[in-house]
Amino acid sequence: MEMFAEAKNCIVRDYGSTSIVCVCNATYCDSLDPISDESITSGSFIHYSSTQSGQRLQPNKGVFSNNLPASDSIVSFTISKTEEFQSIFGFGAALTDSTALNIKNLSDAASESLLQTYFGEGGAQLLFLRIPMGASDFSLRPYTYDDIEGDVTLEHFALIDNDYDYKIPILNRATEIRGQELKLFTSPWSAPWWMKINGTTGISHLAEEYYQVWADYFVKYFDAYAQQGISFWGYSPQNEPIQGSDHAAKIISMGWTKESQTPWIADYLGPTMEKGGYGDLKMMILDDNRSRLPGWAETVFANPVAKSYVAGTAVHWYTDEGIRPSVLTQTHELDPNKFIFYTEACQKNVFKDAHDHAITVDGYRYVELLNDFLLRWAENHKLGQILIQLNWATAHAFHQFRAILQPVFPATKIVREDLGKWEIGERYGTSMIQAFNNWVVGWTDWNMAINEQGGPATFGYNAAIIVNATADEFYKQPPYYFQAHFSMFIPPDSKHVSLTSDNDGGLLNVAFITPETDVVVILMNSQNVSVSVVISDQDRGYISVDVEARSINTIIYR
């Protein structure tokens, strides 16, 4: 993996949000140029900075000092390269039906530019791609690969045009650009409707009579892609299993509890995958919010057969702000040989009111947080079960209220004034730094690209890149750069290493050492004041940098 220095500058566009977007098209997109090893050796370092004020991966070169600057106002960090934690797998995003359609709606040259900015040199250098197994909430319609009622032999299982015309060509081109096989993983949103109790949405689950057929379906999926020359790295048994289980889902979904899914993994899915020749794929349990940890992993790991098939735990970010990150460490400690991987993140739930202002209405997420607290408390208190029912009655009422309001205040998940919103990037940065400081090995965003309406989708969300197909251009938002501050500089097999401070000055921080022995330090400042920082390395000396207000920073040296 090459390192980068000089910036090919951002074409700035300001939509009136708290920061800017960078505009890319068929002929131009900002990027970083590769640099020589000498630029980060012989006592030199590079400090990259992206700021709310408009810098994007701006490189600044510096040299180590032999003397510690004397000032009480300086924040000091000490790097310890020999104190290692987890190995890093890499970074990624999702190729949904919506993402594939949006990429294909651009001209060939603009599509190439978008793929280059994600997978090419000077771009984000993504390695992982998550591909839904059938329809997700970012599909034009709900579907599975066998919607023929009663087809228990899966004779009619088949990929669809979206796979052949959109996803597979994009996968092949992204692999060519990356220069190595991408690590693909998949998750189903739902089994075919005829295998389920209560259909596609709402409260639904797999009928026990189809437990084996649903396991066979997984093998059929991997076989179908293998016939197209595409292999997978991993999978999860179910996307967000609490959707349709703990509460009535508004999207295509299928509910599982940890108690019901565990024996299905042990008795059906695990053995069937092994028999089908896919036992080496990485099975990741949960694939839902960290509010369900460590309990979900505890239940699965308590079954030794189920545990033997599991490689790791997949986590979504939607309750990060309300659930302490230490639950990730608690999950790691259950079995340090089972990895933890973040598999989905995106900003959601923005509505448009009568005055055309964006307002956050993420009430359901907070109801879910309350529910998770009650679930833990209820294990030892009977009254907790009553309160849980009350809590979800409130959630149901919230959704009924929203349904009434939507014709009056039309739902949209992106308004022009949201494009370039810096706070969304900061939320990404916070999640990533917390995750890597608590044993997480990889981090994957949700949609690579969506359109200006936030889709096509059941409920449109935001994304790192927004496609404007009419203008044949796309907009790189702050979340793209927050992720790139990691993915551009931390190749697979890097190690999370110790970075300590008696007073961090309000900066979120994490450090890594790469296989080439490059040291990478990430500092994020969400405060409105700049912070003077010194980083001490006993083998190199002292780095002095100013960390600007509202900024994400990567410092690299060898």
N, C-alpha and C positions, 0 to 999 in steps of 0.2 A: 504494500500500500504506500503510495507516494504522499509526501507532505506538501503543503501549499503555502505560498507566501503572497505575492503580489495579487491585488484584487482587480478583476474586471468589473468596473463599477456598476452599481445598481442604477437603473433608470427609475427615478423616483416619481411616484404619483401619490398625492395626498387627497384622501376622500373625506377629510375632516374628522378622522378618528384620533386616537391618542398617539399614533405613529403613522408610518407610511407603508406602502407596498412597493415591491420592485416589479416592474413590468417586463415581461419576456415575450418574444414573438418568434417568427420563423427565421429571423436573421440575427437576433441578439438575445443573450441572457447573461446576467452577471455570474461570475465564477471566480475561482482562485487558480493561479498558475502554479505548477509544481516548482519546488525549490531544491537547491542542492543541499547535500548533507552539511556542507560547511556553514550554512546559514544558521544551524542550530547546534553547532559544536564549537570547540575552541573558546568557551566562555561566552557564547552568544545565546540569546533566546528570542522568540517572537511572541508578542502579545497581540492576540486577535480580540477585537471588541465589536459588539453590536449594541446599539444604544437606542433608547426611545427617541432621541433627538434625530436619528436618521442614519447613523453609521451601520454598515452591514459587513461583518467579518473584516473589519478594517485592520490591516497588519501594522504593527509598530515594532521595530527591532530594538533590542537592548543588549547590554552586556552585564555579566555578573560583577559584583563588587566583593572585595575581600574584607570589607569592614561593615559592620552592622550600623545602619544609620541611627543616630541618637535623637529620638523624639518620642515624647509620651503620647503623641496623637497618632502614631503609626501602629497599624494592626499587623501582628506578626504570625506567620504560619511556619510550621516545620514539617518538611517532607521526610518520610522514612521509607526508602525504596525497598528495604528488606522485610518490612512488615506487610506481608501480602494477605489478601483476602480472596474473593472469588475471581475466576477467570471470566472474561467478557465474551459472549457469543457474537453479539453484533446488534444492528439496528435495522428497522424496517418500517413498512406501511402495508396497507391493504389494497388489493386489486378487486374491488367489488364490481358488480354490473354497472353501477353508476359511474365509477371511475373509468372503466374501460370505455364506456360510451362517450364520456366527456373527452377522453384522449383522442378517440377516433373522430370526434366532431371537429377537431382542429385539422388544419392542413397537414400534409405529411411532414413538412419542414418544421412546423410548430410542434407537432407531436414528438418529433425527434428531439427538439429542444427541451421539451418537458422531461422526456425519459433521460436525456443526458444530465439534466440538473438533479435528478434523483440518483442515477446509477453511474454516471461517468466521472472521469477524472476532473477535478475542479468542482464537482457537485457533491451531493450528500453521501455518495458511496454506500448506498443501502445494500444490504445483503439478504435480508429476510423479506418475504412477501406472504401475507395472509390472504387466502382465497376462500370465500364462503363456499360450503358444499351445497350448492343450489342457491335458492333465493335468500336474500337478507332484507333488512329494512331499507337497503339501498339497491333495490331492484325495481324494474318497471311493473312487475306483477309478482304475486306469490306463486311459486312453483317448486317442485322437486324433480328428480330425474326419473321418477316412475309414479305418475299420477293415475295409473290404470288400476282401478279398484280391484282388490283381491289378487294381485299379481305376486303371490308369495314366492314364486321362483325367480322373480325379478327379470323375467324374460324381456320385458319392455324397457328395462333400464337403458337410458341413453343420454349422452351429453346433448346440449342444445346449441342453437346458432350463436348465442352469446359466447359460448366457450370457443367454438370453431372460428368465428369471425372476428372476435374482439380479444378475449383473454389470452388464448394460446399464441396468436401473433405478437401481442404485447410482451408476454413472458419470454418468447424466443428473442425478441429484439433487446429486451432489458438484460437478458443473459449475455448476449453478444457485447453490449456496452460495458457491462460489469467485468467481463473477461474471465468469469468463472461461473460455475453453476450457482444459481440462487438457491437459498434455503427456503423452500415453500412449506407452509403449513395450512391446514384447513380446519374449519369448524362448521358443523351443521346448525342451522337455525331451527329446523323442524324435520321430522320424518314425514313421509307422504300422509295426507289427511286421513286416508283409510286405515292407517296403522294406529291412529290416535283416538283417545277418548276426548271428545268435545272439539274436534276440528283444529283450525289453524291458529286462531288467536284466543285471547281470554285465558281461562284456566284450562290447561290441557296437558296430557301426558301420554306416553306410549302405552298401548295396551299390552299386557304381559304375553298374550298369545303371539305377538310379533317381535318379541325380544331377539330371537335368532335371526329373523328376516332383516331386522334393522342392523344387526351386526354384519350380516352378509352384504348389505347395502354399502357399507364402508369399503369392503374389498372390491365391489363392483366399481366404485368411484375411482379408487387408485388404479385399478386395471384399465379403466377407460382413459385416464390421463397417460398411463404408461404406454398405451398403444399409440399415443401422439408423441412419444419420446420425452415425456415430462415426468420426473420423479419428485417425490415429496420428502421433506425432512421430518415432519411431525404433524400432529393433529390433536384436537381436543374432542372428547365425546359429545360435548354440547356447548354452544354459545349461550352464556348467561342463563344457566339452568333455573335460577329463581324466577325468570320471566315465565309466567304460566304456572308457577308452583306456589310461591308465597303470595303472589298477587296476579290479577288479571292483566295480561299483557296486551298492549295496543299494537304490537308488531307481530309478524310471523315468528313463532316461538314454540318451544316445547318444554314443559316444566319437569324438573327432577329435584328430589331432595337428595341430600348426601347419603341418606340411609337407603334410598331406592336405587341410586346410581351405582353404589359400591358393588353389590352383588352382580349387577348387570355387567360391569367391567370384569369382575372375577370369573363369571361363569359363561359369558357370551362374547363380549367384544374382544377381550384380550386373547382368548384361545382362537377365535375366528381370524383375527389379524395374523397370528402366528401361523396358523394353518394355511392362510392365503398367501404367505410369503412376505408379509409386511410387519413382522415382529420387531424389526430393527427401527421402525419409525418411532419418534419420541411422542409418547402419549402424555398430554398435559391435562391434569384435572382442574376443576373449578371453572376457569375461563369466565370469571365474574369478579366483582369488586372485592377489595381487600377487607371490607367489612365482614366477609365470611371466613376470614382467617383468624386463628389457626384451625378453627373447628372443622371446616370441610376436609382439610388434609388429615386431621387427627382421625376422623371417621374412616376415611379411605385407607390410611396406613395401618389402622387397627385390624384390617383384613389382610393377612399376609399374602394371599393369592392376588387380590386386587393390587396391592402395593408392588408386587413383583413385576407387574406390567407397566407401572407408572414411572416415567422419567422425571417429571417435574410438575410444577403448579403454574397455571396461567392466571394472570391478574389483569383486571381492568381498572381504570383510574377514577371512576366517577364518584366514589366516596372518599377519595384521598384527603380532601380538606377536613373531613369530620372524623377520620379514623387514624389513630397514631401509626406512624410507619413501623414501630417496633413489632407489630403483628407479623411483619415480613421476617424479621429475625427470629421470632418465636416459631414460625413455620419452618425456617431453615434448620433450626435446632432440633425439630422432630426427626429429621434425617438429613444430614449435611450432603449426602450423595444425591439428593433430589433437588434439582435446580428450581429457581423461581424466575419467571419470564413475564414481563408486561406485554400484553397482546392487543390492547385497544385503548385509545385515548382520542377524544375530540370535544370541542366546545359545543354545547347543545342548549336548546330551549331559550331562544330569544323570540319575543313576540313584538308585534307592531301595534301601537295603540292608535287612538283616533287622531292624535296630534303628530303621527308619523315619527315617533321617537321609539328607539329600541329600549325595551324593558326586560329585565331578567325574570323569568317565571319558572324557576327550577324547583318548584315545590315538591314534586314527586321524589326528587333525590333526597330532600331533607326528611320526607316521610320514611324513605327507605333507611336512612341513618337511624332514625328513632326506632324503627322496627328491629334493626340489628341489635341495638342496645337492649331492647325489650326481650329479644330472643335469648340473649346471654343471661339476662337477669331471670327470665322465666324458667330456666333450668332448675332453679332452686326455690322459685316462688310461684305458687299456683295462680296468684292474682295476675302474674305476668301474662298468662294466656288470655285472660279476659281483656287486658289492655292492648295486646297485639290485635285482637279482633276489632277493638275500638279504633286503633290507629289505622288499620287498613280500611275501615269504614270511612274514616276521614279522607284517605287517599282516593277512594272511589268517588266521594262527593266532590273532591277537587277536580277529577277528570270529567265528571258530569257538568260541573260549572264551566270548565274550559270548553266543553263541547257546545254549550249554550253561547259562549262569548265568541267563538271562532267566526261565525257568519258576520258578526258586527266588527270584530277586530281581526282581520284575516291573518292567519298564522304564516309567518315567514321566519326563517332561521338566520337569514343574512339580509341586512340592509346595507346600503352603500356606506353609511356612516360607521359600520362595523369593520369595514375593510382596513386592515392595518392596526387593529386594536392591540396595543402592546401588552395589556394585562393578560390576554390569552396566552401569549408567549411566556410570560412569567409563570403562569400556572403550569405550563409544560416543564419549564426549567425546575420549578419546585418539585414536581412529581419525579422527574428523572434523578435529581440529586438525592432526594430522600430514598428513592428506590436503590440506587447503587450503593448508598451508605448502609443499606440493610439487605445485602446479599443477592440482590437481583442481578441476573446475568445478561439480560437483553431488554430492549425497549422498542415496541412497535406501535406506530401511529395507526389511526383508522384510515379513512379514504385518502389515497394519494391526491386526488383532485375531484372537486365537485363544481357544479355550475353556480351562477350568481343567485339562483333561487335556493341553493343549499341541497341540491339533489342531482338527478331525480331520486326521490326517496319518499318513504311513508311520512316521515317527519324530517325536513331538511335540517342539517347541522352545518357547522363551519368546518374548515379544513385548512391545512398548511398552504395549499395551492388552490386558487379559484380560477376556473376556466371561463373566459368570455369568447365563445365560439363565433359569435357574430363579428367581433373585431379581430378574430384569429390571434388572440393573445391570452396570456395567463398571468396571474398575480401571485407573487411569492410573499406570503404574510409572515409576521413575526414568528409563529410556531415553526416554520421551515428553518429559520436561522437558529433558533434555540436548539433544535435537534441537530442541525449541522455542526454546531459548536462541539458536539460530542462525536457524531458519526464520521466526520471528516478526519478526525485525528486519533480515534481510538479503534484500531483494527481488531479483528477477532484474535483471541488468545492473549489480549492485553490483561493485566492484573490490576484490580483495585488495590491501592496501597494507602498506607496511613498518611493522613494530613491532619495535624493537630494545632490547636491554638488555645491559649489561656483566655483570649477575648477575640472572638471572630468578627467583631465590629458590625454585627448584623448581616454578614455575608454568608450565603449558603455556599458550601464548598465540598469538593471531592477531587481525588487525584488517582492517576493510573500510571502504570509503566507498560510500554508496548513491547512486543517481541524483539524490536530493534533497540530496546533500552531507552527509547525516548520517554521523557517524563511529561505528562499532560496534567495540568491543573485547571480545574473549572471553578470560577468564582462568579456568583450571581449577586447583584446588588439591586434589591427592589425598593431601596430607600431613595429619598429625594435629595440626598447629599452624596458627594463623592467620598471615597475612602482611600487613604494612602496605605499601601500594603507592602510588607516585606516578606518574601518567601525564603526560608533558610534551607539549604541543602549542604550537609556536612562535607560532601565531596566536591562541591562546585563553588559555594559561597552564598552570596545574597542577591536576590532579585528585588528590585524596587519598581513598583508600578502604581499608577493612580487608577482605581476602579471607579469609573464614572457613575453618577446617579442613574438609576434605572437602566442597568446594563447586564449583559451576559458576556463572560470573558473566558478565553482559552489561552493559557500560557504553555509553551512547549519548548523543550530543550533536550539535548542529549548529554 
